[in-house]
Amino acid sequence: MPVRHLMPAMLCSLLSVVWITSGLAWANEALPVKPEQVPAPAPAPLKPRVAPSVAKPTEKGPPSARVGPVGTVPRPASAPLLPSAITGNDGAPMVLIPAGEFTMGSEQGDDDEQPVHRVVLDRFYLDTFEVTNGRFAKFVAAIQSEPPWGFADQETPVVQAERPVRWVNWLEATGYCLWAGKRLPSEAEWEKAARGTDGRTYPWGNEPPTAAHAVFGLKEGDETVSPIGNRDAGSSPYGVHDLAGNLYEWVTDWYDDAFYTQPAASNPRGPVEGTTKVQRGGSYINSPYRLRSAFRTKGDPTEHDPHVGFRCAQDAPP
């Protein structure tokens, strides 16, 4: 831009800076410099010596990635611990089943329980108790669904709110778990939660069941399904209740009587298709034989049965 277009004040300032700069340059050239006034050069800094016991880093990186003294190994960050108990979206308490290996199957059981094999599972959460009438009634109301057969009298979810829901088929059980942000447990997950890692026969150990352990051995049709959580002596090693007796429980797997002959090494999920779904745990009408944690039976996924209930599982962070 031409100088004549500048504002007068800006022009004066610019000329002053030029004049002062020029004057200082002229003065520096005009004045002689005495030799003794020239400052002596500063001595070069000494290069620090590296201690022989400290290895010099070979490349740059964040402090956690740099190599420390010889013979030391950087400590990896530990994964955060998960809580041993949580509350599900449906308000039901859940317990953590830790990852690891356990024994699945039984040599003293039926052919479909054999061969005994080792299975590795990831950690997961499982409902401490079976899903109750009261919780299932909230699901029915939330999705505005027809209640299961034997549940439509409006009295059951109120008077028997703490009893496990029954007359629920596999499809309805799956729907509830999805509504609650959960899923049905796999057959392997259910068995590990029931028997732990020491191969026990029942959730509480190897001794035969008594009335303190489980509800079993009653007559067909008796209205004696017990409220949840009143058989503390029968809880599993992880604190899961009512995994033996009271009601069978649906799991997610299709049933195959030869499934154990080709066991998966980790996290088995059962056959990809089938006609019946696996049930576990025995019911109030069964003998101790069917209360064993390795016992397997099956049912039509569309069938409503007064002896079958369910509980939900939930994935844990890896």
ZIWOHU-V102117 format. One record per backbone hydrogen bond with DSSP energy under -1.0 kcal/mol. NH is the residue of the N-H (numbers start at 1). CO is the residue of the C=O. If there is no record, write none. Layout:
NH_CO ; NH_CO
This chain:
5_2 ; 6_3 ; 11_7 ; 12_8 ; 13_9 ; 14_10 ; 15_11 ; 16_12 ; 17_13 ; 18_14 ; 19_15 ; 20_16 ; 21_17 ; 22_18 ; 23_19 ; 24_20 ; 25_21 ; 26_22 ; 27_23 ; 28_24 ; 29_25 ; 30_26 ; 31_27 ; 37_34 ; 38_35 ; 54_51 ; 65_62 ; 70_53 ; 72_69 ; 86_94 ; 88_92 ; 91_88 ; 94_86 ; 95_126 ; 96_84 ; 97_124 ; 100_121 ; 102_119 ; 104_117 ; 106_113 ; 113_110 ; 114_111 ; 117_104 ; 119_102 ; 120_265 ; 121_100 ; 124_97 ; 125_314 ; 126_95 ; 127_312 ; 128_93 ; 131_310 ; 133_163 ; 134_161 ; 136_132 ; 137_133 ; 138_134 ; 139_135 ; 140_136 ; 141_137 ; 142_138 ; 143_139 ; 145_140 ; 151_148 ; 159_155 ; 160_156 ; 163_160 ; 165_131 ; 167_305 ; 171_301 ; 173_169 ; 174_170 ; 175_171 ; 176_172 ; 177_173 ; 178_174 ; 179_175 ; 180_176 ; 181_178 ; 182_177 ; 183_313 ; 190_186 ; 191_187 ; 192_188 ; 193_189 ; 194_190 ; 195_191 ; 196_192 ; 202_205 ; 213_210 ; 214_210 ; 217_286 ; 218_284 ; 222_219 ; 224_222 ; 228_162 ; 234_231 ; 235_232 ; 236_240 ; 239_236 ; 241_128 ; 245_281 ; 246_215 ; 247_245 ; 248_307 ; 249_280 ; 250_309 ; 251_278 ; 252_185 ; 255_276 ; 259_256 ; 261_258 ; 262_259 ; 267_120 ; 277_299 ; 278_253 ; 279_297 ; 280_249 ; 284_246 ; 286_283 ; 290_287 ; 293_201 ; 295_292 ; 297_279 ; 299_277 ; 303_300 ; 308_305 ; 309_248 ; 313_183 ; 314_125
